[in-house]
Amino acid sequence: MPASTTSEPAPAACLHCGSPVPPGSAARDFCCVGCEAVHGLLVEQGLTRYYQLAQGKTAPAAEPRKERAFAWLEPLISRAESIPGPLCALELDVQGIHCAACVWLMNELFRRQPGGAGLTVDPALGKVRLQWRRGAFDVAEFLRGVEGFGYLFGPSRKRPERTSLDLPIRLGICAALSMNVMLFSVSFYVGLTPEDGDVFRLFTRLSLWLSSAVVVVGGWPFFRSALQGLRRGVLHLDLPIALGILLVFGMSLAQARGGRGDLAYFDTLNTFVTLMLVGRWLQQRVLERNRRFLLDDDGAEGLFVRREEGARLTTVRAAEVADGDVLVIASGDLVPVDAVLLDSGARVSTDWITGEPGERAVGQGEALPAGAFNAGREAVRVQAKQAFTDSPLVALLRRVPTEVGRPALHTRFWDRVSRRWVATVLFVSALGLALWWPAGPDKALEVAVALLVVTCPCAIGIATPLAYELVQARLRRGGFFIRSTDLLDRLPRVRKVLFDKTGTLTLGRLELVDRAAVRGLTPATRDLAFDLVSRSNHPASRCLAAALTREGARFNPEARVAELAGQGLEMHRGGVRWRLGRADWATEAGMAELHPHEPNRRLAADTPVGVFNAARAGEGAAEMISPAGAHTVPAGPSRAVDRLPKSPPRVEVLLSGSGLAAGPVLTRDGVPVAFFLLRESVRPDARREVQALQAEGREVWLISGDTPARVKEMATALGIPAERTLGGQRPEDKAAAVAKLDAADTLYLGDGVNDSLAFERALCAGTPAIDRPVMPGKSDFFLLGEGLGAIREALRLSARLRQVVRRLLALAVGYNVVAVSVCLAGWMTPLRAAVAMPATSLATVLFTVWWLSASRERAAATPTPPLREVPA
């Protein structure tokens, strides 16, 4: 099919992070709600210098979490304040640091809060150290203020990996020493000979000593890796590198001791070692950056809870909870075990374990499942009905190595390359030694060493790590952060993409279906509604508060609002009772009392939308009651708007089975004023990306714990075939479904701990939920922003990367055929080797950069090729 001659207009850039704004995004100037919220805070608090410091390097911001629990912080503060002295100190991990602007922002917020003595931010590791004057600084308030900008704090668990500190130091030492050795070698190439006496001997000794340090410092990582491979019976790619280093150094040492330093390979050896260290450092740099972006998670050990111990309240680890313990669950805290409520009432959310949004009211004596969160504004007391060791959370929180349960097919290609490369290099070196042995041991050894030098795996040791680094950096700019070393090797095998629904294809929050419902309110009614919803943390309240804020609603600090769990919000003002909540509660008698022939009897004058007759919701029909009369239309996914009279300008139709959530009703003394129709907010590009994945030949599945009917409705809306939808899935069911579907070709995207077991069965797994525990630590990648386009971009770039790597290997083979021929002919000299080895390294690097930098433009100009099977 020829490429289209027309192109879509370039998407707008996010005002906060510069990422493309997904088509259909609710926030037209921002790529996600998180960026919109953070940008608003920066402007409101006069912190826009952040953008000058960021210089376009800002990542998409996570949506700030409200009412986040800080139970884990209490024992840390107590320990810090127990140390005598005027100052207290505390070290914490932080998630979301990515540039100098983040450091400036945290220091500026710290400076504005009284009582602080000092703040040190380590952006490389993602840690902060706070110092404050005893009794004069509120640590929790400061952390909440910073987290409002999209960051997250946690206990100090991050530790620098040994290689992350080791390699840069080794690389710096070797680079410095190599430059000095190269200067000495230049003198040999331009004519310095043994006849020059002391100067020649001095330069030879200096080259020998400095090269010895390079071999010890820079060669050790390769020696260690080669030995480990031999112990396991594996011919690792580091084996020819280690052998080359040792043999080249041995021969050069022999030449130097024999008075012929001009025939040694010291400069080539130093350059070789340094370039190999550069490649090794490139392999780990971006991955470590991505891992440090997140908080470290240690599963169940990271969960804390408050426990009553007589008259004391103690913060303990969840693992210490026993059957019968009385726990105090603060707002936002987790219930770690199955329990019963001791207080009169509470509101809980179970979205973390079920994956589905929504909160429900719980009465005294009713059961609370393990994994539920206190969604109310007040702490509640519960009694544990099991020890934590018996909690269902234990299995979901366990840490499993990424290799467990995952096929090792992705390693076969590199295993074959390694074995063949090592065997070929060793055979060719032995052949050269044998062919030239009759000419004398010195000449034979020189040829063998030259073969090891010029056949160095530069394409694998330098260009390939660079290719991976370039792809990872590009994906990172698009909000796709890789955590697993071999993910890019696995992605080309993906033929099935499995999505969880809520929080993955949807955004885990509600949205207003028609903003006219808010715009149609009078300013006074709009302000009053805002006074109601701004004092509630219910998802519907948060949705309406955002919509009312956009319309300029004003906040009255003197308003007094009562919240009734499971019912709604109530406020009295000027002798009038205002309610916002369930229709039957807000209108007292319910909508069923509305007489179809007297539609204006119970409707307020400024009713902006029609009101749904809740009494007929179960009859397979939806009834619209508006000032123009009552009209009934069949229920179902079809939109029968045309059957309604055209006279009411703002009549809304509520159709059961349409995927629309029941919305709250605003009433005045029981008289409906407005009805706000809400629904789950779907990611703006979800339909486009799902259809694009299917057009490329991949199977797309929808697997959810939600009811089968709602899952099928979502699948229909996104264009996913009904036979590829699975609803009502428990965590064990999801894992079994993934295991059944997976043929080493599945990618699973989920956000809740109910997806944890499925993560372990898929070829690769990722999450958009970086603000939740457990899942980021189990994922191969994570996403920032509200779009899903980064997944398809990662699949495309991984395939491009595979092509580039194979072309690099082909170039390496061609170069080595020529180089081996020159060596076997006896024409390779130290000078020629010193020129050939860096030259081929530079050529492969330039080839890599050119192919990967031009891939985006070429891919945009040509249609995506059909998928082909990847050989195992």
Stockholm file with secondary structure:
# STOCKHOLM 1.0

chainA/1-872         MPASTTSEPAPAACLHCGSPVPPGSAARDFCCVGCEAVHGLLVEQGLTRYYQLAQGKTAPAAEPRKERAFAWLEPLISRAESIPGPLCALELDVQGIHCAACVWLMNELFRRQPGGAGLTVDPALGKVRLQWRRGAFDVAEFLRGVEGFGYLFGPSRKRPERTSLDLPIRLGICAALSMNVMLFSVSFYVGLTPEDGDVFRLFTRLSLWLSSAVVVVGGWPFFRSALQGLRRGVLHLDLPIALGILLVFGMSLAQARGGRGDLAYFDTLNTFVTLMLVGRWLQQRVLERNRRFLLDDDGAEGLFVRREEGARLTTVRAAEVADGDVLVIASGDLVPVDAVLLDSGARVSTDWITGEPGERAVGQGEALPAGAFNAGREAVRVQAKQAFTDSPLVALLRRVPTEVGRPALHTRFWDRVSRRWVATVLFVSALGLALWWPAGPDKALEVAVALLVVTCPCAIGIATPLAYELVQARLRRGGFFIRSTDLLDRLPRVRKVLFDKTGTLTLGRLELVDRAAVRGLTPATRDLAFDLVSRSNHPASRCLAAALTREGARFNPEARVAELAGQGLEMHRGGVRWRLGRADWATEAGMAELHPHEPNRRLAADTPVGVFNAARAGEGAAEMISPAGAHTVPAGPSRAVDRLPKSPPRVEVLLSGSGLAAGPVLTRDGVPVAFFLLRESVRPDARREVQALQAEGREVWLISGDTPARVKEMATALGIPAERTLGGQRPEDKAAAVAKLDAADTLYLGDGVNDSLAFERALCAGTPAIDRPVMPGKSDFFLLGEGLGAIREALRLSARLRQVVRRLLALAVGYNVVAVSVCLAGWMTPLRAAVAMPATSLATVLFTVWWLSASRERAAATPTPPLREVPA
#=GR chainA/1-872 SS CCCCSCCCCCCCBCTTTCCBCCTTCSSTTSSSHHHHHHHHHHHHTTCTHHHHHHTTCCCCCCCCCSSCCCTTHHHHHHHHHTSCSSEEEEEEEEECCCSHHHHHHHHHHHHHSTTEEEEEEETTTTEEEEEEETTSCCHHHHHHHHHTTTCEEEESCCCCCHHHHHHHHHHHHHHHHHHHHHHHHHHHHTTCCGGGTHHHHHHHHHHHHHHHHHHHHHHHHHHHHHHHHHHTTCCCTHHHHHHHHHHHHHHHHHHHHTTCGGGCCHHHHHHHHHHHHHHHHHHHHHHHHHHHHSCCCCGGGGCEEEEEETTEEEEEEGGGCCTTCEEEECTTCBCCSCEEECSSEEEEECHHHHCCCCEEEEETTCEECTTCEECSSSCEEEEESSCGGGSTHHHHHCCCCTTTTSCCGGGHHHHHHHHHHHHHHHHHHHHHHHHHGGGCHHHHHHHHHHHHHHTCCHIIIIIHHHHHHHHHHHHHHTTEEECSTTHHHHGGGCCEEEECIIIIIEEEEEEESCTHHHHTSCHHHHHHHHHHHTTCCSHHHHHHHHHHHHTTCCCCTTCCEEEETTTEEEEEETTEEEEEECHHHHTSSCGGGSCTTCTTSSCCTTCCSCEECGGGGGGTEEEEEETTEEEEEECSSSCCGGGSCSCCTTCCCCCTTSSEECCCEEEETTEEEEECCEEEEECTTHHHHHHHHHHTTCEEEEECSSCHHHHHHHHHHHTCCGGGEECSCCHHHHHHHHHHHCSSCEEEECCSGGGHHHHHHSSEEEESCTTSSSHHHHCSEEECSSCCHHHHHHHHHHHHHHHHHHHHHHHHHHHHHHHHHHHHTTCCCHHHHHHHHHHHHHHHHHHHHHHHHHHHHHHHHSCCCCCCCCCC
#=GC SS_cons         CCCCSCCCCCCCBCTTTCCBCCTTCSSTTSSSHHHHHHHHHHHHTTCTHHHHHHTTCCCCCCCCCSSCCCTTHHHHHHHHHTSCSSEEEEEEEEECCCSHHHHHHHHHHHHHSTTEEEEEEETTTTEEEEEEETTSCCHHHHHHHHHTTTCEEEESCCCCCHHHHHHHHHHHHHHHHHHHHHHHHHHHHTTCCGGGTHHHHHHHHHHHHHHHHHHHHHHHHHHHHHHHHHHTTCCCTHHHHHHHHHHHHHHHHHHHHTTCGGGCCHHHHHHHHHHHHHHHHHHHHHHHHHHHHSCCCCGGGGCEEEEEETTEEEEEEGGGCCTTCEEEECTTCBCCSCEEECSSEEEEECHHHHCCCCEEEEETTCEECTTCEECSSSCEEEEESSCGGGSTHHHHHCCCCTTTTSCCGGGHHHHHHHHHHHHHHHHHHHHHHHHHGGGCHHHHHHHHHHHHHHTCCHIIIIIHHHHHHHHHHHHHHTTEEECSTTHHHHGGGCCEEEECIIIIIEEEEEEESCTHHHHTSCHHHHHHHHHHHTTCCSHHHHHHHHHHHHTTCCCCTTCCEEEETTTEEEEEETTEEEEEECHHHHTSSCGGGSCTTCTTSSCCTTCCSCEECGGGGGGTEEEEEETTEEEEEECSSSCCGGGSCSCCTTCCCCCTTSSEECCCEEEETTEEEEECCEEEEECTTHHHHHHHHHHTTCEEEEECSSCHHHHHHHHHHHTCCGGGEECSCCHHHHHHHHHHHCSSCEEEECCSGGGHHHHHHSSEEEESCTTSSSHHHHCSEEECSSCCHHHHHHHHHHHHHHHHHHHHHHHHHHHHHHHHHHHHTTCCCHHHHHHHHHHHHHHHHHHHHHHHHHHHHHHHHSCCCCCCCCCC
//
